[in-house]
Amino acid sequence: MTTTLPEHVSILPAATGLSGVCEPILRSAPEWFGIEGSVEEYVTRIAELPTVLAVLQQSDTHNQQAIGFMSLEQHFPSSAELHVLCVRPEWHRRGIGKALLEATEDHAKRTGARFLQVKTVSPKRQCEHYEKTRHFYEAMGFSPLTEFPTLWAEDCPCLQMIKVLD
């Protein structure tokens, strides 16, 4: 199933070396990415991970503005992890995340992955932003798998979710 995107938005194939393009997107969403050390770690990893990019084509020029991305880490031949996903907040609820996920899943399947996992903040930590994140993943077919109470920090329990790729 292909998601209908807003006019002038397109999804580019997975590429590496996109940390410079993705860093401003991460910084546009401090509610999710407000810890400087974590942002720096994401930027470092994005440089080497396959990353799918959503871009807005400027209608009067050939310039493109990156508005979202998703990076994939393949741990084993049959399984991959969504390492990081971020869409500029002003573009939320317009199908960008769904389209990024579809393209990322296609890339993962081409590399042999049968399972896709993601880690996010557990519902045990009350946070409206991560509640939206979990709802997004559930709507995209992910199921909760396990919780890691102290993986990130005692006040930030981790929820691992999984999806079987068809």
Contacts in CASP RR format, 6 or more apart in sequence:
PFRMAT RR
TARGET T0000
AUTHOR 0000-0000-0000
METHOD contacts of the structure
MODEL  1
MTTTLPEHVSILPAATGLSGVCEPILRSAPEWFGIEGSVEEYVTRIAELP
TVLAVLQQSDTHNQQAIGFMSLEQHFPSSAELHVLCVRPEWHRRGIGKAL
LEATEDHAKRTGARFLQVKTVSPKRQCEHYEKTRHFYEAMGFSPLTEFPT
LWAEDCPCLQMIKVLD
1 102 0 8 1.000
2 99 0 8 1.000
2 102 0 8 1.000
3 95 0 8 1.000
3 98 0 8 1.000
3 99 0 8 1.000
3 102 0 8 1.000
4 95 0 8 1.000
5 11 0 8 1.000
5 54 0 8 1.000
5 94 0 8 1.000
5 95 0 8 1.000
5 96 0 8 1.000
5 99 0 8 1.000
6 94 0 8 1.000
6 95 0 8 1.000
6 96 0 8 1.000
8 56 0 8 1.000
8 57 0 8 1.000
8 58 0 8 1.000
8 59 0 8 1.000
9 54 0 8 1.000
9 55 0 8 1.000
9 56 0 8 1.000
9 57 0 8 1.000
9 67 0 8 1.000
9 94 0 8 1.000
9 96 0 8 1.000
9 99 0 8 1.000
10 54 0 8 1.000
10 55 0 8 1.000
10 57 0 8 1.000
11 52 0 8 1.000
11 53 0 8 1.000
11 54 0 8 1.000
11 55 0 8 1.000
11 99 0 8 1.000
11 100 0 8 1.000
11 102 0 8 1.000
11 103 0 8 1.000
12 52 0 8 1.000
12 53 0 8 1.000
12 54 0 8 1.000
12 55 0 8 1.000
13 52 0 8 1.000
13 103 0 8 1.000
13 107 0 8 1.000
14 50 0 8 1.000
14 51 0 8 1.000
14 52 0 8 1.000
14 72 0 8 1.000
14 103 0 8 1.000
14 104 0 8 1.000
14 107 0 8 1.000
15 50 0 8 1.000
15 51 0 8 1.000
15 53 0 8 1.000
16 47 0 8 1.000
16 48 0 8 1.000
16 49 0 8 1.000
16 50 0 8 1.000
16 51 0 8 1.000
17 46 0 8 1.000
17 47 0 8 1.000
17 48 0 8 1.000
17 51 0 8 1.000
18 46 0 8 1.000
18 47 0 8 1.000
18 51 0 8 1.000
18 53 0 8 1.000
18 69 0 8 1.000
19 43 0 8 1.000
19 44 0 8 1.000
19 46 0 8 1.000
19 47 0 8 1.000
20 43 0 8 1.000
20 46 0 8 1.000
21 53 0 8 1.000
21 66 0 8 1.000
21 69 0 8 1.000
22 42 0 8 1.000
22 43 0 8 1.000
22 46 0 8 1.000
22 51 0 8 1.000
22 53 0 8 1.000
22 66 0 8 1.000
22 68 0 8 1.000
22 69 0 8 1.000
22 71 0 8 1.000
22 86 0 8 1.000
23 39 0 8 1.000
23 43 0 8 1.000
23 46 0 8 1.000
24 66 0 8 1.000
25 66 0 8 1.000
25 67 0 8 1.000
25 68 0 8 1.000
25 69 0 8 1.000
25 86 0 8 1.000
25 87 0 8 1.000
25 88 0 8 1.000
26 33 0 8 1.000
26 39 0 8 1.000
26 42 0 8 1.000
26 43 0 8 1.000
26 84 0 8 1.000
26 86 0 8 1.000
27 33 0 8 1.000
27 39 0 8 1.000
28 86 0 8 1.000
28 88 0 8 1.000
28 89 0 8 1.000
29 86 0 8 1.000
29 87 0 8 1.000
29 88 0 8 1.000
29 89 0 8 1.000
31 89 0 8 1.000
31 129 0 8 1.000
32 86 0 8 1.000
32 129 0 8 1.000
32 130 0 8 1.000
32 133 0 8 1.000
33 39 0 8 1.000
33 42 0 8 1.000
33 86 0 8 1.000
42 71 0 8 1.000
42 83 0 8 1.000
42 84 0 8 1.000
45 71 0 8 1.000
45 73 0 8 1.000
45 83 0 8 1.000
45 84 0 8 1.000
46 69 0 8 1.000
46 71 0 8 1.000
46 83 0 8 1.000
46 84 0 8 1.000
49 71 0 8 1.000
49 72 0 8 1.000
49 73 0 8 1.000
49 83 0 8 1.000
50 71 0 8 1.000
50 72 0 8 1.000
50 107 0 8 1.000
51 69 0 8 1.000
51 70 0 8 1.000
51 71 0 8 1.000
51 72 0 8 1.000
52 69 0 8 1.000
52 70 0 8 1.000
52 71 0 8 1.000
52 72 0 8 1.000
52 100 0 8 1.000
52 103 0 8 1.000
52 104 0 8 1.000
52 107 0 8 1.000
53 66 0 8 1.000
53 68 0 8 1.000
53 69 0 8 1.000
54 66 0 8 1.000
54 67 0 8 1.000
54 68 0 8 1.000
54 69 0 8 1.000
54 87 0 8 1.000
54 91 0 8 1.000
54 96 0 8 1.000
54 97 0 8 1.000
54 99 0 8 1.000
54 100 0 8 1.000
55 64 0 8 1.000
55 65 0 8 1.000
55 66 0 8 1.000
55 67 0 8 1.000
56 64 0 8 1.000
56 65 0 8 1.000
56 66 0 8 1.000
56 67 0 8 1.000
57 63 0 8 1.000
57 64 0 8 1.000
58 64 0 8 1.000
58 65 0 8 1.000
67 87 0 8 1.000
67 88 0 8 1.000
67 91 0 8 1.000
67 96 0 8 1.000
68 86 0 8 1.000
68 87 0 8 1.000
68 88 0 8 1.000
68 91 0 8 1.000
68 96 0 8 1.000
68 97 0 8 1.000
68 100 0 8 1.000
69 84 0 8 1.000
69 85 0 8 1.000
69 86 0 8 1.000
69 100 0 8 1.000
70 82 0 8 1.000
70 84 0 8 1.000
70 85 0 8 1.000
70 97 0 8 1.000
70 100 0 8 1.000
70 101 0 8 1.000
70 103 0 8 1.000
70 104 0 8 1.000
71 82 0 8 1.000
71 83 0 8 1.000
71 84 0 8 1.000
71 85 0 8 1.000
72 80 0 8 1.000
72 81 0 8 1.000
72 82 0 8 1.000
72 83 0 8 1.000
72 104 0 8 1.000
72 107 0 8 1.000
72 108 0 8 1.000
73 80 0 8 1.000
73 81 0 8 1.000
73 83 0 8 1.000
74 80 0 8 1.000
74 81 0 8 1.000
74 108 0 8 1.000
74 111 0 8 1.000
74 113 0 8 1.000
75 81 0 8 1.000
77 111 0 8 1.000
77 112 0 8 1.000
77 113 0 8 1.000
78 112 0 8 1.000
78 113 0 8 1.000
78 114 0 8 1.000
78 115 0 8 1.000
79 113 0 8 1.000
79 114 0 8 1.000
79 115 0 8 1.000
79 116 0 8 1.000
79 117 0 8 1.000
80 108 0 8 1.000
80 111 0 8 1.000
80 113 0 8 1.000
80 115 0 8 1.000
80 116 0 8 1.000
80 117 0 8 1.000
81 116 0 8 1.000
81 117 0 8 1.000
81 118 0 8 1.000
81 119 0 8 1.000
82 101 0 8 1.000
82 104 0 8 1.000
82 116 0 8 1.000
82 117 0 8 1.000
82 118 0 8 1.000
85 97 0 8 1.000
85 100 0 8 1.000
85 101 0 8 1.000
85 118 0 8 1.000
87 96 0 8 1.000
87 97 0 8 1.000
87 100 0 8 1.000
97 136 0 8 1.000
98 140 0 8 1.000
101 140 0 8 1.000
105 116 0 8 1.000
105 165 0 8 1.000
108 116 0 8 1.000
108 165 0 8 1.000
109 165 0 8 1.000
113 165 0 8 1.000
114 164 0 8 1.000
114 165 0 8 1.000
115 162 0 8 1.000
115 163 0 8 1.000
115 164 0 8 1.000
115 165 0 8 1.000
116 142 0 8 1.000
116 162 0 8 1.000
116 163 0 8 1.000
116 165 0 8 1.000
117 145 0 8 1.000
117 160 0 8 1.000
117 161 0 8 1.000
117 162 0 8 1.000
117 163 0 8 1.000
118 137 0 8 1.000
118 142 0 8 1.000
118 160 0 8 1.000
118 161 0 8 1.000
119 148 0 8 1.000
119 151 0 8 1.000
119 158 0 8 1.000
119 159 0 8 1.000
119 160 0 8 1.000
119 161 0 8 1.000
120 130 0 8 1.000
120 133 0 8 1.000
120 134 0 8 1.000
120 137 0 8 1.000
120 158 0 8 1.000
120 159 0 8 1.000
120 161 0 8 1.000
121 127 0 8 1.000
121 130 0 8 1.000
121 133 0 8 1.000
121 134 0 8 1.000
121 156 0 8 1.000
121 157 0 8 1.000
121 158 0 8 1.000
121 159 0 8 1.000
122 147 0 8 1.000
122 149 0 8 1.000
122 157 0 8 1.000
122 158 0 8 1.000
122 159 0 8 1.000
123 131 0 8 1.000
123 134 0 8 1.000
123 159 0 8 1.000
124 147 0 8 1.000
124 149 0 8 1.000
124 157 0 8 1.000
125 155 0 8 1.000
125 156 0 8 1.000
125 157 0 8 1.000
134 159 0 8 1.000
134 161 0 8 1.000
137 161 0 8 1.000
138 161 0 8 1.000
140 163 0 8 1.000
141 163 0 8 1.000
142 161 0 8 1.000
142 162 0 8 1.000
142 163 0 8 1.000
143 161 0 8 1.000
143 162 0 8 1.000
143 163 0 8 1.000
144 159 0 8 1.000
144 160 0 8 1.000
144 161 0 8 1.000
145 160 0 8 1.000
145 161 0 8 1.000
145 162 0 8 1.000
146 159 0 8 1.000
146 160 0 8 1.000
147 157 0 8 1.000
147 158 0 8 1.000
147 159 0 8 1.000
147 160 0 8 1.000
148 157 0 8 1.000
148 158 0 8 1.000
148 160 0 8 1.000
149 157 0 8 1.000
149 158 0 8 1.000
150 157 0 8 1.000
151 157 0 8 1.000
151 158 0 8 1.000
152 158 0 8 1.000
END
